[in-house]
Amino acid sequence: MKPPLLLFIFISVSLEALPVSVTGNNVGAYHPTDDITVDCGSNTSSLVGGRNWIGDAADRSDYSPIEKTHSSTTAEASSSSPSIPGAVPYLTARLSRSEFAYTFHVTAGPKFVRLHFFPSDYPNFRRVDSFFSVEAAGYTLLRNFSASLFADYTHSVSFFSKEFCLSVREDQILNITFTPTPGTSDAYAFVNGIEVVSMPESLYYNTVVDSTEGIKVVGLPSPRTLDTTKALEAVRRLNVGGQFVVPADDTGMYRTWEVDDDYVTSSNIGVLPVNTTIQLNYSEKVPKYTAPDSVYNTARTMGTDKRISLSYKLTWSVEVDVNFYYLVRLHFCEFQIEINEPLDRAFEIFIDSQLVEDRADVISWSGKGVPVYRDFAVALLDHSQKKRTNLSVTLGALPDGSTLYSDAILNGLEIFKISTPDRNLAGLNPDPTPPASKAAKIAIVAGGTLGCTVLFLLAFFLHRRKNRAKDSTSSDGTSWWGPVSRSTTKSMKTQWSSLPLDLCRYFSLAEIRAATNNFDKVFIIGVGGFGNVYKGYVDGGATPVAIKRLNQGSQQGLHEFRTEIEMLSQLRHLHLVSLIGFCKDAREMILVYDYMARGTLSDHLYNTDNPPLPWKQRLEICIGAAWGLHYLHSGAKHTIIHRDVKTTNILLNEKWVAKVSDFGLSKVGPTSESKTHVSTAVKGTFGYLDPEYYRHQRLTDKSDVYSFGVVLFEVLCARPAVSRMAPMEQISLAEWAQSCCKSGAVEEIVDPHLKGSITPECLNKFCEIAMSCLQDKGANRPSMNDVVWGLNFALQLQVSTELEATDRVGVSVHDSDDSDHDAASIRGSGSDEASNTSGGWKSSRETATSTRARSNDVCDESTASYDAGKLP
């Protein structure tokens, strides 16, 4: 966008009490049920462009943010900031280094949500420190977003907005939550303005599939639907061949339509016919509010000179985030005098260099002067680790004999990013400075987007050869927004010959599809940043398994996939999840494990559909997980550091046996006595990270011990490691629990379901163990061997106290199956050593040696050993 035009826009929208025209473009306009405009950080309301922008800091404002810490502030931009806009809502901002949220009580249905930003230096907030995420209605709109990087990348203006489309359910309140990126003390979130505007149900969402209304997916043979379970982000909205359309001149929804000049990338820019006198006839399928009249009575064409039109293809290119699907809407209307009959002007349409229409004929589609649009969806994938790529829309003329005029026409273009299956729209932050040649082509307006940080990406691959289209998803099309794959002619076993195929099984993709009914959604038993986990059946349906299908672009990529296979295929322990096999075919990365019927430990701490676990059962689960980690540290050939110990990575089988899982981040520890640590980049999960490892990038087995200490308090408190909505002092579970233990207020943190069921002796010992794990210096933390014995001692204290209480009421302990089981569990776990050790610790070389021998032998144990009440 050119500066003079920007100046005109902001002068026009800044005029107080400017009446909105009810003639011309606004005849038959849509009247939104919800039309909310919030001037964030302002203590007054302002009438701008006929809309009342309500200050969120005004007395009794309906839109004051919700925040538990009450630490947000309002501010005006520094007077030294360049390009200070002179219009609401960019004059003031709401800023905070803690989470804050806005609540909107709106009607059900799809909405536009527009977020306005002016990255600037504000008092006590530096421009470069703004890194934050935004969530709304269950969707991640932005993640680790840097408004300053985004503005600098565009090189056009220093203020901008992001436009999203999402749907609000009948039972839902629209919350928009801003969260500073954790891990950086100076990071903050901010926003200058918020709009929430209703839209017609069928404006962009399509739930009907037929030859004229369905969305054609590039590379697939049949049209599909786009329902309101998806969110959209507006990338570009162009008035092709026409003038800039300001929000007040839209059809009641305050959209901005940009000039297309900067996006035409073909060698010839075509010609610009205009017909402002034609009577446009809208239809039921394309109502008046679809786009302003000015979109349909201007256009860009190739021209009627065949020598020229047949020598090039008219192309628009728009930069987009990689690894998302995109909705591309092309607007058409034939208004030129010479175009009156079918085949007068037929042409080709290409999306991302792939042919989607070989004989587009607007007159045949709708008639003369009748607006019409066509929707296409395309997947943009880039394997070169680039953050962005170009999405192209191309028109090509047909030769004589195919059409009267070798020409093509386009009136309008809209491009939207489509949310991934995990409800994510966030892309990567741009590089600090784009190439100079690229900067000249980039413009930003309301509704523009170039993305933020992505943790969860789609796994798909699409044919990119011209005219090649093969549907590789299921016939019913239920997974069309998900992975799209193609077969490979190269042998998987040749490509992956370095993997231990003799130690674990290789599954073909056909076997995996058969096991999961072609990845049927009903088989999904877990979802994470890595992708989906399915319950499946192999060996003719005889063996239930857990199948983890990694998203192709997820953080857990190829390296983590190989690490998991190489580690787990050589480890066998009762308390480690067993890897059965893997599949690496058609760009799929799939791991097959033993099926764990009870799910994750996290499921039983937080899922209210599951009954709360009794205390002794929690203790036994902790002991089992500790045995698994002890084996990794001491029982394998080399020390293995898990690096991602957390409750979601502790699985439970049908007999409640705990098994440590997910070895994608694991590292082999020091291989010589002269080295005490492994120097490596920090990886893991926020809230569980060893602070010493985080500060110095020095990884040791004591880093796992710290994470396990967080797990212990998580089990005791039944609250997550990080609670961002909690009061400041309670956000970090590790810090809060340690504080309560030191002050003698342990009872405050105990899960209410456990109140009265934990004996004081057991509680004190358990907290002592957890506290020792959370020592700031790794050298002061216990080994996992010590933790195992300490937890067994805590369990003995619990059981013995209960037995004494039972004896006092005259009931024989031998009449209780539960008590027998508990006593047997302790005996099988070596609790005699634990009980004879002061404080419950056993750290002698003799005990460590015997423990290692027991751990090494566990691979020969059958499940019958657990039935007998024995732990390895």
N, C-alpha and C positions, 0 to 999 in steps of 0.2 A: 504494500500500500504506500502510495506516495505521500510525503508530508503535507502538501497543500490539501489533499483530500482528507487526511486525518484531521487537519485543523478545521475544515468545514464540518466534519462529522461531530466533533466535540463542541463546536460553537452551536450547532443545531440542536444537539441533545441537552445542552446546558441552559437553554432559555427557560426561565421559570414560567410555569403555568402555560406552556405551549400547548394549544389545543390539538388533538389528534383529528386529522381529516376524516370525514365519513363519506368522502366521494372518491372516485377513481379506484385506487388499489384497495381501499377498505370496504367497498361495497360487497356485502356477503361475507365479510371477514368472520373468522372464528372468534367466539367470545369465551375466553377461558374461565372455568369455574374457580380456579385458584390463580391469582395473579399477585404474587408476593415479591416485594423488593425490599431488601435490608441494606441499609447503609452502615456497615460495620465500623465500630469505633466512634460513631457520631452520637451526640446527645440531643440532636434535633432531627426533624423530618424535613425533607425537601421535595418539592414538586418539580420534577424534571421530565420533559418529554411527555407530559400528560400522565405521568405515573408518580405515585407518592412513595418516595424512598424513606423508610422508617428507620430512625437511628436506634441501634441496639443498646446504646448507653443512655437513652432518654428515660426519664422517670416513668415507671410503670410500662415500659416497653414490652410488647407482646413477644419480642424476639431476642430478649436477653439470653446470652449463652448459659448453658448448664455446665458447671465445673465444680468438682469436689474440693479442689485446692484453693479456689478463689484467687488464683494467681495471675489471671490474664489482665492485660492492661489495654488502654486505648491510647492512640497517639496519632500525631500528624507527621508526615514525612519531613525529613530534615530539609531546611531551606536550601542547603547546598546540593541536594540531589538533582541530577540532570533531568530534564524533560518532565518536570512535575506537571501532571495533568490538571486542568482547571475545571474539572467536572466531577460531580457525584457519580459513582461512589468511591473515586480514587483519592479523595482528599484526606480520608482518615482510615485507620486500620484497627483491627482487633488482633493482639499478639499475645503469645504465651509460650513458656517453656514446659508447660504441662498440658495434658489433654483437655480440650473443651469441645462442647457440642451445641448445635442449634436444633431445636425441636419445632416441627411444623405440623400442625393438625390440618391435614388436607383431605380432600375427597379421594376415594380410590380411583386408580387408573394411571395411565402413563403421564409423566411430567418431564418438562425441561428443567434441569438444574444447571444454573450458570454461576460459576465462581469467578469473581473479579480479583485481580492481583496487581499491585504496584510494588515490585521489589525495590526497596529504597533503604537508606539508613534511617532508622527510627531511634528515638532516645533509648539507650541501653540495648538496642538490637541492631547488630550489624547486618547489612544487606546480604553478605556472603554466607551467613550462618543459617539461613532459612532452609531447613531440610525437614520435611514432614510428610505425613500420609493423610489421606482423606477417605473416609468410608461413608456410604449412604445406602440405606435400604438393603443392607447385606452385601453390597458390592464395594470392591476396592477401586476407587476412582483414580487415586494418585498414591504412589508409594515412594518414600524417600525423595520426594519431589523438591527440586531446587528451582525456585521461581527466578532467582538471579541468573542461573545458568541458562534457563529457557529464554529469558528476555535478551540476554547477551547473544545467544545463538541466532536470534532472528535479525538483529542489527537494524530493526525498523522502528520499533517503539519500545518504551520501557514499561508499559502497562498493557495488560491483555486479559482475556477471560477464557475460561474453559467451559464448554457446553456439553452436557450429558443428557441422555434420555434414559429414564428408568421408570419402573412401574411400582406403584404403592398398592398393597393389598387392602382388602376391606378391613382386616383386623390389625392393620399396621399404622404406626405413627412414623412419619418421616424424620429420622434423625440424621444429621450431617455432622460427623465427628472429625476433628482435626487433632492429629497426634504427632508431636515432635519425634524425629527419628531417635530411638534410644541409642545409648552408647557414646553420645557426644554431649558434653555438658552445656555447650553454648547453642545447641540446635533449638530452634523454635518454630512454631507454626503461626501463620497469620492469614488473614483474609480481609479484603477491602469491601467486598459487596457480594450479596447472594440473591439470586432470583430463583423462584420456584413458580413455574407457569404450566398450567394444564395443557394437554394437547389432545386432539381427537384420537380415539382408540385405534383407528386404522391408518393413521398418518404414515407411520414408518413400520409398525408391526403388522405382520401378515400371517393370518392363520388359515387362509384358504389356498389350496393348490389347484390350479387349472392352467390351461395353456396361455391365458392372458394375465393372470394375477400372481402366479407363483414366482418365487425368486430362483432364477437360474444360477446354479453353482458352477463356476468355471471348472471344466474337467469332468463334470458329472452329467448324465444324460437326461435327468428329469428334474423338474422344479421342486423346490422345498419351501417350508414355511419359516417365518421368524416370529416367535411368540414373545410374550411379555416376560418370560423368565430370563431373557437376555437384556443386558444394558448396552447402550451405545455411547460412543464419544464422537462428536462432530469433528471431523478433520478439516474438511473444506466444503464451502457452499458457494458455488460460482454462478453468477448471472452471465452466462456465456454470450459474448458479443454485446453486452449491455452495460449500463451504468451501475455504480455502487447503490445498493438498496439499504437504507438505514433501518434500524428496528421499528421506528414509528411507521414506516411505509410497508412493513410486512403485513401479513394477513391476520393480525391479531395475536401472534405468538412471539413477536419481537425478535425474529431471526434476522441475521445480517447476511446479505448476499454480496459477495465480493466480485470485483472486476476480474476477468479471467486472463488478462493480458500477460501477466507474469508467469503463467503456467503453460502457455503454448510453447512447445519445444520443437515442433517440426520445422523443416527448412522453409516452408511457406506458411504464413499465418492465416491464409484464407481471406474471405471477404465478409462484410458485416451488414447484411440486409436488415431493414427495420420496417415494420408496418404498424403504426400506432392507431390506425383508423379501423382496422379489422375488428369485427365483433367476435370476441372469444366466446365459445360455447363450451362451458364446463359440463361434466357428466357426473353420474352417480359414482362411478369408479374414480374419477379425478375431480373432486369437488373444488369449489372456488378457493378454499383456503390452502390448497396444495402448494401453491407458489403465487407470488404477486403477478399481475398482468404483465408488468415490465419484463418478467423473465420469458414469457411466451410470445411477446411481440418483438423481441430482438433475438438474434442468433448469430452463429458463426458458420459459414458454409465454405466449401472448397472452391466455389465459382463454377460458372457454366462453360468455361473454356476447357475443352477436353484435353488439349495439349498440356495444359498446366495441371488440371485436377488428376490426370492419370500418371503424372510424374512424381507425385509425393503422397504421403498419408498424413492427414491432419491429426496431430497428437497433442494431448495435454499430459503433463507429468506432475504428480504431487508426492512429496516426500512423506513417508509413513513409517511407523514402528514395524520392525520385523516380528514374525512369529504370532500374527493374529489373522483372523478372518476379517474381511472388510465388506461392507455393504456399499455398492456403487449404484446410485440412482441417476439415470439419464433422462432429462426432460426434453420433450419434443413438441413442436406445433408447426404445421405447415401453414404459412401465411403469405408466401410469395405468389404473385399473380399467375406466373407461368406453371405452377404446380397445382394440378386439379384432379388428376386421375391416378389410379393405382399404376405403379411402375414408371410414373413420370420421374420419380427420384428414388431409386433403390440403391442401397449401399451396404458395405460391410462394417461390422463393429468388432473391435478387438479390445479385450481387457487384459492387461498385463501380457501383451503380445500373443494372446490366445484368442482365436476366433470364437465369438459367441453368437453372432448373427451374420449369416452369409447373404441375406437379402432383406435387410431392414427396409420397411416401406411404411412411412408414417401415415400416408393417406389411407392405406389399407387397414392400418391399426385403428384409426379414429376418425378420419375425414378431414376436410379443410377447416382450419380455424378451431379445431377441437384439441385442447391440450391432452397429452398422454405421457406416461413415463414407463420406463422399463427398469427393473431391479435385477442386479447381478451380485453374486457373492464370490469372493476370491480369497484364497489363502496366500499370504506373502511370507515365504520362508527364506532365510539366508543362513548358509552354513559357514560363512566366513567370519562369524562373530561380529559383524557390523551391527550397529544399533539401528540403522535406518536403511531403507531402500526406497526406490521410486515406484509408485503405482502409476501405470500409464493407461490412458483411454485413447483409442485410436479409431479414426474413421477412414475408410478407404472407398474410392469411387469404383463403380463397376463399368466395364467397357461397353461399347455399342452392342446392341442385341440383347443386353440384359436390362437396360433401362433407357428412358428417353434422354435424361440428362445425367451425364457422368459426374455426379455431385453427391454431397452428403451434408447433413445439417445437425446441429446440436444447439438447444436453447438454454439448458441449465444442467449443472452437475453438482451432485451432493455425494460426499464420501464419509462413511462412518466406520469407526472401529467397533467390532463386535466383542463382547466380553467372552472370556474363556469359560470352560466348564466349571472352573473353581471360582467363577464370579469376579474375575479380575479384568481391569481395563488399563492397569498401569504399565507403562513402558519404561525405557531407560532414560536417565538424564542425558541431555546432549553433551558433547565435548565442550570444553570451555570456549574454544574459538573455532568456528567452522572455516573451511577454505574460503578465500575471498571471492572466488567465482560463484560459489554456492550461496554465499551471503547475499549477493546481489539479487538472487532469484527468490529469496524467502521473504514472505510477508506474514504478518500475524494480525488477526482481527478477532472480534468476539466469535467464539465457536471454534477457533483454531486449536490444534493440538499437535504436539510432537512427542509427548510421553514422559515417563519417569522411570523408577527402578522396578524391574520385574523379578519376582522370586518364583512365580509359577507360570510357565509358558505352555502353549499347545504343542502336542506331539503330532505332527502331520507332515506329509510330503505330497506334493501335487505335480502331476505331469506338466511340463512346461513346453512341450513341443507343439508347434502349430497344428491345429485340427485334431490333436490326439485327445480323446476323452474316454476314459474307462472308469466305471463306477466300481471302486474297490471297497465300499462300505457295505453294510448289510442291505438286503433288498428292501426292507421296510423303511430305510432312510432315517432310523431313529438316531443315528450317531453322526449325522452329517456335519455338525459343528465340531466334532471331535477329530481324532486322528484320521488322516487319509494316507494310505501307504501304497507302496508298489513292491512287487516281488523283485528279487535280485538274482541274477544268474550266477553270481560268484558263490562258491561253497562257503557256508558259515564256518565249517570246521577248518577250512584253509585260512580264512581270515583270522580266526581266533585259536589257532593251533597252540598258542602259548598258554591258554587256559587249561586247568587240570581236568580235562574231559574224562580221565580215568577215575576221578574221585567224585564227580557229580554228573548228573544226566543232562544230555542236551535234548531239548524239546523243539520240534518244528513249530512254526507259527500256526500251521493247520491244527496241530495237537492242542495248542493253547486256545485257539478259537473254538474248537470242539469242547474243550473243558469248561469254557465260560459262556457257551451259547453265543459266540461271536461278541464277547464283551458286553453282554446284556447288563443293563443298569441294575436289574434286580439282584445281581450277584455281587454288587459292590458292598464291601464290608468295612472299608476304610478309605479315607481321602487325606492326602497330605501334599506338601510341596513337591514331592517326588512324582506324584500321580495317584492313580486309583489302585486299591487292593481288592481283588475279586476272590470270592470262594469258588473253587472249581473242582472238577472230578477228573482224575486221570486213570489210566489202566482200565479202560472200559467202564468207568464210573465206580470202580471199587475203592479208590483212594481219594479222600478229600484233601485238598491242598489250598494254600493261600498263594495267590498269583499277584505279584506286584509289578504293575506295568508303568515304567518310568516315562514321564513326559519327556519328549525329545529335547526340549529346551530348558528343562528344570535345572535347579542348582545341582541336584544329584545327577551329574552327567556321566559321560563315558568313563572318566577316571574312577568315580565312585562306584560305578557298576562293576568294573573289573576288580576293584579292591574288595568289594563284597564277595564276589565269587572266589577270588584267590584266598581270602581269609577263611570264610566259612566252610569251604570245601575241605579244608585241612583241619578243622576244629570239630571235635565231637565231645559234648558234655551235656549232662542232664539239664543244666541250667543255661544252655545256649540254644537259641533257635536253630533248627537243622535246615540247611539248604539242600533241597532235593535236586534241583537242576536250574537251567536257565535257557533262554531263547534269545538269540541275536539274529534276527531275520527281517528283511524288508524295512530296515531302519528302526525296528522295534528293539527295545531293551527290556527284557522281562525276567524276573526272578521267581522261582517256585520254591516254597517252603512247606514245612509241616503246617497243617492247619491247626490254629490255636483257637479252640472253641470259645474261650472266655474273653477273647479280645485283649485290650491293653489294660494295664493297671490304671491308667488315666480314666478309662471308661467307667471303672468301678468307683472312682473317687468323685467324679463330676456328673455322670449321666444319671439323672433322677429316675430313669426307667429301671435301673439296676438297684436292688436293695443295698443299703450300706454294708460294707464288709465289717465283720466283728474284729475286735482288736487283735486277738491271737492269730487270726487268719492274715491280717495285715503284717504282723510280725514274721510269720512263716514265709510270706511272699518276699519280704525284705531280706530274710536270711537266704532264700534261694537265689535272689538276684546278686547278693553279695558273694555267694559261692561262685556264680558265673564270672563275675569280675575278678575274683581271686584267681580263678583258673587262667583267665587271660593274662594276668600280671605275673603269675608264678608257675603255672602248670604247663604252659605251651613251650615249644622249643625256644622261642624268643619272647620277651615281654611284648604284649600287644596292648596298646592304649586305645580304648574305645573312642574317646573324644566326643561322644554325644549321648552321655548317660542322662536319661530323663524318663518320666513315667510312661510316656507314649512309646518308648522303646523297651519296655518290660512287658512281655506278653504272658498270657496265662492259658494253660491247656484245660481240658475238661476236668482234670483233677486238681486244678488250682496250682499247678506247679509253675513257678516263675521261670521265664527264659529271657535272657538278654538278647535283643535283636538289633538290626540295622547297623552294619559294619562299614558303611560306605565312607565314613570319615576316619576310620581306624588307621593307626600308624604303628609300625614296629618300633619298639622303644630302643634305647641305647644298646648297641651290640657289643660293647666292650666296657670293662670296669672303669676305664679311664674317663668315660663320658657319663654324665649324670642326667642329661636331658637331650631332647631332640629339638633343634631349632626349626621352627616351621610357622607358616602363617596361621593366624588365629581362626579356627573354625569351631563351630558348635552352636548351641542354642542360648540366646540371651536369657539370663536369669539363672542358668546353670554353669556359666563359664567360670573357671578358676581365675581369680583376679591376678594371681602371680603370672599365670600363662598369658593372660590378656595384656599385662603390662610389658612383659619381656619377651614374648613369643618363644618361651622355653617350655616345652611340653614334657611332662613326666607322668608316671602312673598315679602320682598324687593329684593330678588334675582330675582324673576319674573319681578319686576319693572325695574331692570337693563337690563334684556334681552329685555324687551319691548322698552326701550330706544334705543337699537341697531336697533330694528325693525323700529322705527320711522325714524331714519336716513336712514335706508335701503330704506324705502318708498320715502323719499325726494330725495335721491341720485341715486336710481335705480342701486346700486352696492352691491355686496355681503359683508357679515360681515368680511370676510377674502379674500383678493386678493393677492395670493402668488406671482404673476408675477408683481405686482405693485412696484413702488419705495418703499424703506424701510419705509419712513414716512407715506405711504398710505396703507400699508399691512393691518393694523387693522382699520376698518371703525370707530369704537368708538373713537380711539385715533385721527385719522385724522379729523373727523368731529368736535370733541371738540376743536382741535387746530384751525381750520378754524373759528369756532364761536367766540373763544376768541380773535382772531386777526382781526375780522371784515371782514373776507373773505368768508362769507357764500355763496355768489353767485358762488364760485368756485366748490362747492360740489353739487349744485342743478342739478337734471336730466335735460339734455338739452331740453327734450321734454316739460319741465315745465317752461322754461325761458319765462318771461313776463306774465305768467298766475297766479302767486301767488302775492297777494298784499303784500306790505312791512310789514303792520301791522300783517297780518296772519303769514308770514314767521318768523317774530321776535318772535311771541308768540309760534309758533310751535317749533322753535329751543330752546326757553327757557324751554319748557316742556321736550323735549328730553334731554337737558343738565342736568336738575334736576334729571332725571331718572338715569343718568350715574354718579352721585356722587359716589366717592370712598367708603364712609361710608354709609351703608344701612340706618342708622338713619337719614341721611340728605336727603334721597330720599322721594318723595311724595308717598302717598298711591295710589292705583289704582282708588279709589274714586276721589282723587284730579286730577289724570290724565284724567279721563272721563270728568270732568267739564272743565279742561283747554283746552282739544281738542275741546269740544263744543264751547267754547269761541273763539278759533281760527277759527272754521268754521263760527261762526257768524261774525267775523271780515271780513272774505273773502266775505261772501254774502252781508253784509251791504255795504261794499266798492263798490262791483259790482253794487248794486242797486242804490247807489248814482251816480255812473258814468252813469248808464242808465237813471236816472232822468234828469241828466244834458243835455242829448241829446234829451229830450222830449219824451221818450218812456215810456209808462205806464208799471209799473212792473207787473200789473195784466194781461197783455197780454202774459206773459211768463210762460208756464207750468213749466219750469225748476226752475224759481225763486220761484213760488208757492211751489214747492216740497221742495226746499232748506229751505224756511221759515218754512214750516210745520215740516220739520225734526228737525229744531232747537227748535221749540216750543215743539215738542214731546219729546225732549231730556232734557228739563228743562234748556234751555239756559238763561231764565230770571235770575235764580240764578247766573249763570256764569257771565252774563254781569254786575250784580250789585256788583261783588266782585273784589276788587282791585287786578290787576294782573291776574285775571281769576281763582284764586283758591277759593275753598269753603271747608273749613275743619272743620266747626262747628259741634257739636254733633247733632244739629237739622238736618242739611243736610245729615250727614252720616246715621242717623236713617231713614230719608225719602227715601234715596237711597237704603238702605237694604230692606225696605218694598217693593219698586218698583221691586227690583231684585227677591225677593221671590215670587212675584205674577206673574212673567213672564211665569212660566210654564203653567199658565191658559190662556195665550194669544194665539190667533189664528194668522195665517199668515195674516189675514185681517188687523191686527193692523199695519203691515208694509205697506200694500197697502194704508192705510190712512196716510202714511208719519210719523208714530210714531216709536220711538225707546223705548225699555222697560225702 
